[in-house]
């Protein structure tokens, strides 16, 4: 039974060991993610996490990973159990889901789905509808974790440099996530999102497909663009 979806970004700066002196600066984002995850864990400890990568990746249910490639060997796992050898190539969205689980809900189990970033809006919506059927079929409560980042072109120092179009598109995304506007999410254009460094289009459009009606409630815990990248933390409930 589908209980709720939380929306989180994927930056490694969520992990305090990776931020050094900037840990305090990034604390509001980290706190919001942890608040959302703890709320989800109170409803369900069986989670499905959806992220995107240049190509689809099959993530093993017992996968473990490390942030070593980002500077510090912080280990994560997708389920409780003894520590094993981490996969050095685990996608960032999977690392994020594992870090959130370990930090906020160590008893939870996460099934990670990494989809290709070039899926069409229709394909995303269809995938989301199929995922909703799967979640509702389970008699146990199930939660959804949408791992998605906004535009990385919002300021001159942003990773993708500045693009004057980014602010307007990011504002539309933020409004849609704030209000549960599924149609606005599905209207996001793949080419435009790609050009603006909006890596979260596919997961957000899957989210729109999961909800066959407007969410009964939406809660925004964080919406800002530190370092010129749009990050949103929130919760949608059916």
Secondary structure as the mmCIF struct_conf table of DSSP 4:
data_model
#
loop_
_struct_conf.conf_type_id
_struct_conf.id
_struct_conf.beg_label_comp_id
_struct_conf.beg_label_asym_id
_struct_conf.beg_label_seq_id
_struct_conf.end_label_comp_id
_struct_conf.end_label_asym_id
_struct_conf.end_label_seq_id
STRN STRN1 UNK A 2 UNK A 8
HELX_RH_3T_P HELX_RH_3T_P1 UNK A 12 UNK A 14
BEND BEND1 UNK A 15 UNK A 15
HELX_RH_AL_P HELX_RH_AL_P1 UNK A 16 UNK A 19
HELX_RH_3T_P HELX_RH_3T_P2 UNK A 20 UNK A 22
TURN_TY1_P TURN_TY1_P1 UNK A 23 UNK A 26
HELX_RH_AL_P HELX_RH_AL_P2 UNK A 27 UNK A 43
BEND BEND2 UNK A 45 UNK A 45
STRN STRN2 UNK A 46 UNK A 53
BEND BEND3 UNK A 54 UNK A 55
STRN STRN3 UNK A 57 UNK A 58
TURN_TY1_P TURN_TY1_P2 UNK A 61 UNK A 62
STRN STRN4 UNK A 64 UNK A 66
HELX_RH_3T_P HELX_RH_3T_P3 UNK A 68 UNK A 70
TURN_TY1_P TURN_TY1_P3 UNK A 71 UNK A 71
BEND BEND4 UNK A 72 UNK A 72
STRN STRN5 UNK A 75 UNK A 77
BEND BEND5 UNK A 78 UNK A 81
STRN STRN6 UNK A 87 UNK A 87
TURN_TY1_P TURN_TY1_P4 UNK A 88 UNK A 89
HELX_RH_AL_P HELX_RH_AL_P3 UNK A 92 UNK A 104
TURN_TY1_P TURN_TY1_P5 UNK A 106 UNK A 107
STRN STRN7 UNK A 109 UNK A 116
TURN_TY1_P TURN_TY1_P6 UNK A 117 UNK A 118
HELX_RH_AL_P HELX_RH_AL_P4 UNK A 121 UNK A 137
BEND BEND6 UNK A 138 UNK A 140
STRN STRN8 UNK A 142 UNK A 147
BEND BEND7 UNK A 152 UNK A 152
BEND BEND8 UNK A 154 UNK A 155
TURN_TY1_P TURN_TY1_P7 UNK A 156 UNK A 157
BEND BEND9 UNK A 158 UNK A 158
TURN_TY1_P TURN_TY1_P8 UNK A 159 UNK A 160
TURN_TY1_P TURN_TY1_P9 UNK A 164 UNK A 165
HELX_RH_AL_P HELX_RH_AL_P5 UNK A 166 UNK A 179
TURN_TY1_P TURN_TY1_P10 UNK A 180 UNK A 180
HELX_RH_AL_P HELX_RH_AL_P6 UNK A 182 UNK A 186
TURN_TY1_P TURN_TY1_P11 UNK A 187 UNK A 187
HELX_RH_AL_P HELX_RH_AL_P7 UNK A 190 UNK A 195
TURN_TY1_P TURN_TY1_P12 UNK A 196 UNK A 197
TURN_TY1_P TURN_TY1_P13 UNK A 199 UNK A 200
HELX_RH_AL_P HELX_RH_AL_P8 UNK A 201 UNK A 210
BEND BEND10 UNK A 212 UNK A 213
BEND BEND11 UNK A 216 UNK A 216
STRN STRN9 UNK A 217 UNK A 224
HELX_RH_3T_P HELX_RH_3T_P4 UNK A 226 UNK A 228
STRN STRN10 UNK A 231 UNK A 237
#
